[in-house]
C-alpha cells in the first residue's frame, strides 16, 4: 500500500502543474482598476480590498487604508439643528437612529436612547383641561379624537368625548369670585369659599384692590353695620340683603320677602297683577321691580328662556356663590341635548333638576363636591350627589323612580339597594340607597 502512495503523489502534482489550478481572471482579462480599487483575481472585478473585497455602491468611495466603502452623501451635511440625529449614508438626510432611521416631523424630537421620534412636548410635563388627555403622538390635548377651542369644554357625556360651548356662559358669580372654565363653578383664585366667607384681597392691599390671582377666601366683613328687614338676610359676600339668605333674590325697597319655598320678592308697582295680587314667578325666579319680569336673582338678575316649540323652559339655579339659567329636565325621563345629562341639585337655593355638562367622572359611592361631578357606569350616566351642601361633601348614588315597584330601578348586587325619595325633590325623584 505504501508503494502505491509514492507512485500516485507525483502524478497528482504533475497534473496540477499542467494547468488544472485556479485561473487569475485579472491577468487573463488584463483588468486595470481606477483609484483605490483592486482587481479580484477570482472574478476580475474591481473591488475595495481586492480579493474577497466589496463592490462600493453609487456615491461611495473606497478607503484604501481600511478597505471599506465610505459614503459621499454625508459630506458637508450638518445635523446640529436636529439634536440627537445623524446623517443617513444612503440618502444624506438627518435621521433619528442614523442610517436606516426615521426622519422626525416638525413637532417631534429624537429620543437617542430609544432611537425613535417622540412628541416635542412631554405629556408627563403637560397639564390638559378637564376630561382631556395628552396625545402621545402629537403632544396636543385631545377631547376624544378632537381638539377643543380655547373657550370650549370637553364633555364626557357622549359615546365619544365631544367639545361643547364654554360652560361658564351665562354663569354670574357673586362678589369677586370668577367662573372656573374647568368645571363651571365660581371660585376665589381656584378655591370655593365656604359659608360666611368672601373672596377678598389679602391684608395690606392698596385700597382693597388686587389681581384675581392674589385673592383669598376670608371671613366676610361686608355685613358689618348692615341691618336687614322684611325677612331678608345679609349676604357676607356682597353685603346685600337677600330673600332666603345667600343665593336668594335681592328685593327692592318696596318689596317684602316671601320665604316660600321658593323664596320670592313680592310687591312693588311692576310686580303686582291687575287684581292687586302679587306676581308669582316660577322656576326659582323672582320679580324685578324695575320691569316686572321674572328673573334669576330677582332685581338686576337674568331672564331665563321660556318653553318654546317643544323646548323645555329654563329654571334658575342659584347658590351662595353663583346663579345661572339651565334647561329643566326629569331625572326619570331625561331628554337633555347631546353632551349634557340631567342632574338634581339639592344645594341650590331652589333645588331643581336641570341639564348640564358632566364636570367629573366620579363613580358610585365616590365623594362629590359639585352636583355635576357624578357621572359613571356602562354606559355612563348621571348620578345623584346625595347630601351635598356648601361646606359639605356628598356621595354619588344612582337615580331611580320611587314609583317603580320592588326597587326595580336599583341593582341588588353585590348588595341590596332601596329606591329612596330625594328630600325636597318632586315625588318619584329617588336615589338608590345601599342597605
ABEGO torsion letter per residue (X at the ends): XAAAAAAAAAAAAAAAAAGABBBBAAAAAGBBBBEABBBBAAAGBBBBGEBGBBBBBBGBBBBAAAGBBBBAAABGBBAAABBGBBBBAAAGBBBBGEBGBBBBBAABBBBAAAGBBBBABBAAABBBBBGBBBBAAAGBBBBEABBBBAABBBBABBABBBBBBBAABGBBBBEABBBBAAAGBBBBGGBBBBBGBBBBBBBGBBGGBBBAAABBBBBBAAABGBBBBGGBBBBAAAGBBBBGEBGBBBBBAABBBBAOOBBBBBEEAAABBAAGBBBBBBGGBBBBAAAGBBBBGEBGBBBBBBBBGGBBBBBBBBBAABBBBBBBBBAABBABBBGBBBBBBAABABBBBBBBBBABABBBGBBBABAAABBBEOBBBBBBBBGBBBGBBBBBBBBBBAABBGGAABBAOABBBBBBBBBGBBBGBBBBBBX
